[in-house]
């Protein structure tokens, strides 16, 4: 069991600081996929998986290299 007692490795109180530290990707990171988080997890995974399968070859090669 995690520190918070809920099975998580960090307390929920740290979430705000994590959101504040988050940075938006810039033009130097062309392989970033954006995913909506207001859907069921299975649908998010299916949508992202489908987009990964349809990426141009040079983008997928760059990720796997």
ChimeraX attribute file (.defattr): number of C-alpha atoms within 10 A of each C-alpha:
attribute: neighborCount
match mode: 1-to-1
recipient: residues
	/A:1	8
	/A:2	10
	/A:3	10
	/A:4	12
	/A:5	10
	/A:6	11
	/A:7	10
	/A:8	11
	/A:9	11
	/A:10	13
	/A:11	13
	/A:12	10
	/A:13	9
	/A:14	9
	/A:15	11
	/A:16	9
	/A:17	9
	/A:18	9
	/A:19	9
	/A:20	8
	/A:21	9
	/A:22	8
	/A:23	7
	/A:24	7
	/A:25	12
	/A:26	8
	/A:27	7
	/A:28	7
	/A:29	9
	/A:30	9
	/A:31	14
	/A:32	11
	/A:33	10
	/A:34	8
	/A:35	11
	/A:36	10
	/A:37	9
	/A:38	8
	/A:39	10
	/A:40	9
	/A:41	10
	/A:42	8
	/A:43	13
	/A:44	15
	/A:45	13
	/A:46	11
	/A:47	13
	/A:48	14
	/A:49	11
	/A:50	11
	/A:51	11
	/A:52	14
	/A:53	10
	/A:54	9
	/A:55	12
	/A:56	9
	/A:57	9
	/A:58	8
	/A:59	12
	/A:60	14
	/A:61	10
	/A:62	9
	/A:63	8
	/A:64	6
	/A:65	5
